[in-house]
Amino acid sequence: MTTTAPAHSALSTADQLARALADPSTVWSGGRPDGGRAWPQSLAGGASGIALLHIERARTGHGDWDTAHTWLATAVHGEVSAAANANLYFGAPALAYVTHRVASASSRYLRVLERLDTATCAVTRNRLAEAHQRIDRAERPPMEEFDLIRGLSGLCAYHLSRHPHHEVTRDVLSYLVRLTEPMPDSAGLPPWWMNVGPTGAPSADYPGGHGNFGLSHGVGSTLSVLSLALLRDFAVPGTVDAVERICAWTDQWRQADAAGSWWPGLISVHQATDGHVHPDLRPRPSWCYGVSGSARAQQLAGLALRDPTRVQAAENAILTTLRDPLQLDKLPEVGLCHGMAGLLHAAWRMATETGNTEITAELPRLAERLIAALDRGNHAPELLDGAAGAALALHTLGMDSAPAPHWDAFLALA
């Protein structure tokens, strides 16, 4: 940010939101909502996600560790899942991710982290065995095999953050490389093409399945994680080739209009056959499927491949979005996944990565827009689509000269 006033406003709003989310007993005073997202061990909607907010505030001296510990204790309460439903956003891996943020700044929770990490490694090993068996059978991958939220791209993001030199980290990176290798009888479709609809289940609307570009459920997260491994010198053999294969596909489907470049969130087999995506299918500029995530993945790939043209194209795509009121109007929500907080944080991450002053100059206006939306009503407390995520994005922006955080690894942004 270029002035102290916007930074102060961002921090002040983050402070207010954090105070409202300080006590677990009052956050869900009307009873915890139904559904798995609200379970304590859910990173998206439960206590572990809100714990992440308070941990990051404590790490930067803007919060207290007692509040962070209260939320973390709430998150680990009860039986923790290390079963087939465990992933970066739920169960042992989610709790390991959050606990690692505490343990890296405090001597507390080291034994808890060790147990959670052991469970996460076991979950990863099981998922890897299933994935390699599927590839050996030359079958198409299910969405939950490789995506960020439920699959191995997400687990890789955890391991790359927690212990990049570990054998399991190398093994999951090797799987992601193998995921991109051509399949026999591919009919011109990439190896990450799924024979299901965007929900992850078979759909009459997608009789030939779909190709997914998104960071939440598509190959965008795989591109980001592999690029990050290259940038940090933790790559395994074949990583450069894998990144280039994904980039070749995203380049094939990159669109351009008066409002700048964009990538579809997904395509059907009909669109793949026709080689055409209608302009009306341009996704909202969200993190999950839109340019907030896609542009960051492209920037990381460009940096990893030492391709300044790709980096510039990615930064231009986010910049034109930030300057387009019509695109911004498509994001009335406040959250990281579907809303303004995701766009704000992705743009901040891109600007700080390369020192792009043009992107930086647009951030105060977007922050003001987010703050105004937060002021207009009550919002869910959760991390992914609610107040906790918005508070983290504003806190990070407001810190200005503070060291770049990496709480956002769960978004495949860093």
N, C-alpha and C positions, 0 to 999 in steps of 0.2 A: 504494500500500500504506500501511497506517496505522501500522505499527510497524516498527522497524528489524530485529527478529529474522527475520520472514519474508523481508524484502529480503536480509538477509545469507545466509539459507539458499538463496534463489533464485540469488544471485550465486555462492555457493560451488559449487552443483551445476553451474551453467553453466561455471565455471572447470574443474571436473573433466572435464566432457564435452569441453571445448575442448582440454584437455591430451591426452586420449585420441585426439583427431582432429588432432593437430599435424603429424604426419609422413605424407605421402602413401604412403611406402613401407611403412608398417606398417598403415595403415587397411585396405588390401586385401591383407594379407600372404598370404592363401590363394588369391590370384588374383581378378581383377575379375569380379564376377558377369556372367552372360550378359544380353544385352538392352540396348536403346538407353538406358534410364534410367541405366545405369552408365557411359556414355561420358563422357569428361572434359568435353565441352561441354554436358552435360545439367545444367540447373538443378535438376531434380527429384531425380536420383540420382547425379550425377557430381561431378567436382571443382569445377565452377563454383559449385554450391550450397554446398559446404563452404567454399569461398573466401569466400562472402558472410558466413558466420559470423565468420571471422577478420578480415575487413575491418571489420565493425561493432564488434568488440571492440577493434581497434586505433584506430578512430575515437573511442572513448570512453575510451581509456587503460587498458583492461583486457587488452589483447593487444599483440603486437608486430607491426610491419609486415613483418618478415622472414618470419614464418609466413604472413601474408596473401599476400605476393608469391610465396612458394613454391607455394601452392595455385593462385594465379592463373596462374602460369607452367605449372603442370600442366594447367590447364583449357584454355589456348590452344594446347597442344602438338598438332601434327598439322594436318591439313586441316580448316578450319572450314567448316561448311555454310552456304551462302546460297541453297540450292535450295528446292524446293517444300516440303521437310520442315522448314525453318527457322521458328522461332516464338519466343515469349517464353521458352519453357522449353527450347529446343534451338537450337544453332548460333549464328550471328552475333548475333541479337537477345539471346539469353541471355547471351552473353559481353559484349555491349555494355552490358547492364543491370548486370552485376556490375562491369565495368571503370569504369563511370560512378561507382559508389560509391567507388572508389579515387581516380579523377581529381578528384572534387569535394573531396577532403580532402588531396590530394597532387599534386605536379607530375609524378609518374611516370605512364606509360602514356597520355599525351595523344595521341601519334601512333597508338598501337594503338587507342585509343578512336575516333579520327577514322576509321580504316579500317573498324572494326566498325560504326560509326554509318552510314557511307556504304552499306555492304552491307545494313544493316537498313532503311534508307530505300528501297533498291531492292527488297528483299523486300516491303515494305509497299506500294509502288507496284504491283507485280505482283499482289498479293492484292486490292488495291482495284479494279484493272481487271477482274479475274475476278468480283468481287462485284457491281460495277455492271452487268456484262453479264448476270449471273444475274437481277438485279432487272428489267432491261429485258425479259428473256424471261418475266417473271412466274412464275418457278419458286420452289419452296421452298428455303431455304438448307440446305446441308450443315452439320453441326455444326462442322467445322473452319474454316468461313468466319468465324464471328463469336465463337466462345467464347474464354475467357481463355487456356487452355493452348496451343491450336494456332492460334487465329484472331485476328481483327482487334481484338477487345476487349483482348486481351493486348498486341498491338503498340501499341495506343493508350495503354495504361498506361505502356509504356516511353517513348513519345514525349512524353507529358504530363509525365513525370518528367524527361526529359533536356532537351528544348527545347520548352516549351509554346507559344512564339510562332512556331515553324517552320511553313512551309506544309504539310508532310506531316502535322503534328499537326492542323491545321485540316481537312485533307482526310479524315483517318480519322475525326475527330469528325463530319464531315458525312455520311460513310457510315453511322455508327452511328445518326444521326438518320434517315436514309433507310430503314434496316433496320426501323424501327418504323412506317413509314407504311403505311396499309392497302393490301392487295393486292386486285386484282379477283377475284371469285369465291372469296372467302376461306372460305366456308362457316362463318362465325362464328369462325374460328380466327385467332389473331394472326399477323402477318407473319413472326415469328421461329419459327413452328411448323415442325418438321422432319419430313420423310417417311421417317425412319429410326428405329431403336431407340436406346436410351441408349448403346450402344457406338459409335454413329456409322455403323453399317452397317444395311442393311435387315434386319428381324426379323419372323418369323412371329408373335411375341408382340405386336408393335406394327404391325398391318397398316395403320393409318392414321397411323403416325408418332407423335410425342410432342411435348409442350410441356415445356420444361426451365426450371426456376426457379433452378438452382444457380449458384454463383459459378465453379465450375470449367468447366462445359460448357454453361451456360445463360445466360438473359438477365439473371440476377442481376449478372454482371460488367459487362454493358453498362449497367445501371442505376447501378452504382457509379461507373464511369468517367465517364459523362455527368454525374452529380451532382457528382463531384469537379471537373470542368471548370467547372461553374456556380459552385461555391463558390470557385474560384480565379480567377474572372473571365476564363476562357479559352474560354467557350462560343461556339459558332457559332449562326447563326440556326436556330431550330426546336428547340433543345435542351430548353427548358422543355416544349414540347409532347411531345417524345419521352419525357421522364421521366414526364410525366403519363400518357401512354399505357401505359407499362410498369406504373406504379403502379395504374392502373385494373384491369389484368389480375391483378396480385398481390393487390389488394384483393378481387377477385371470388373468389379461391381461398384466401384466408386462412381458417384454421380456428381454432376456439376450443373448449377443454374445461377440465376442472377444473385441468389442469396448465398452462393459459395458452394464448396464441396461438401458432400455427405455420403454416408454409407447406409444401405438398408439395414434394418434390424434383423431381418430374415428374408429368405426367398423360398418360394415353392418350386417344385420340380417343373411346373408349367413355365414359370418365369425363367428358370435355368435353361429350359429348352429353347424358349423364345429369345433369350439373351436380353431381356428388357424388363426394367422396373419402372412402373408408372410414377410420376412425380408426387402423386397423392400418397404414395406409400413411404414418403420421407418420415422417419420416426421423430417423435418429440425429442428435444435435445437433452434427454435424461442420461443418467449414468448407465442404467441397466441395458438399454438398447440403442440409445441415441449418441449424438456426437460428443457428449461429455466423456463417455467411456471410449468410444471408437477413436477419437482424436488422440487421447492420451496413449492408447495402445500403439497407434501409428507413430507417435513421437518417440516412444520407447524403442520401437523397432528401428526407426531411422537412426537413433543414437547408437543402438547396438550394432547396426550394420554399417555405421559411419557413412550414412546417406543423408547429406544435408538437404537435398531436395525433398525427401520424404518428411524430414523434420519440419521444414518450412511449410509444406502443404498441410500438415497436421495443425500447426500453430495458426495458419491462415483460416482453417476450418473453424477452430474454436473462436477465433477473433471475430469472424463475420457473424457468428451466432450471437456473441455477446453484444454486437452492435445492431442486431436486427430485432426491433420491438415485436414483430409478428412471431418470431421464434420464441422469444422470452415469454410472450403471452400464453404459449402452449405449456408452460410450467407453472401453474398456480400453486402447486403443492410446495411444502417446505422441506421435504425429506431428502436424504442422500440418494435413495434409489430412484424415485420418480420425480423429484422436485428440484427446487433452486439450490439447495445445499449441495447436491451432487455436482451440479454445473459449477457452482462457486469453487468448490474444493478442487475439482479436476482442473479448472482454469488456473487456480493458484498454484497447483502442483506443476503444471506445464510452464507457467511463467517463471517460477523459481528455478526450474530445471535448467533453463538456458538463458535466464536473465532477460526475457522478452518484455520490454517496457510497455509495448503497446497493449499486451494482454493485461499487465499489471494496472494500467491506467483505467481499464474497464471494471476492475473488481469492486471499487467503492460503490459504484452505482448498483451493481448486482447485490452487494451486501445490504444496501439501503432497501432494495426491493424485498429481499428476504426478511429483513427486520420488520418492515411494514406488514408483511403477510403474517408474521408471528404475532404481531400486536393485535391483529384483527380477530383473533378467536383462540379457543382452546385447541390443543393438538395432542395427538397420541404421544405418550412419553417415550416410545421406543427409539432404538438407534437407527434402524434402516429407513423408516418412513416417518419419523416423528421428531419430537423436540430434542432428544438427546443427540441425534445426528446433526441437526441444525446447529446446536450449541457447539459441537466439536468443530464444525466447519468455521463458524464465526470465531471461536477461540483461536484456532490455528491462524486465521487471517489476521486477527488482532494482535497476535504476538509479534508480528512484523519481523524483527531481527533475530528472533529466537531460532535455535537450531531446528532444522526441518524434522518434523516428527515422522514416525513410520507406523502410527496407529492405523493408517489407511491401507496396510497390506491386505486386509480382508476385502478391500474393494479392487485389488489388483492395480492400484494406482502407484504404488511404491514398494 
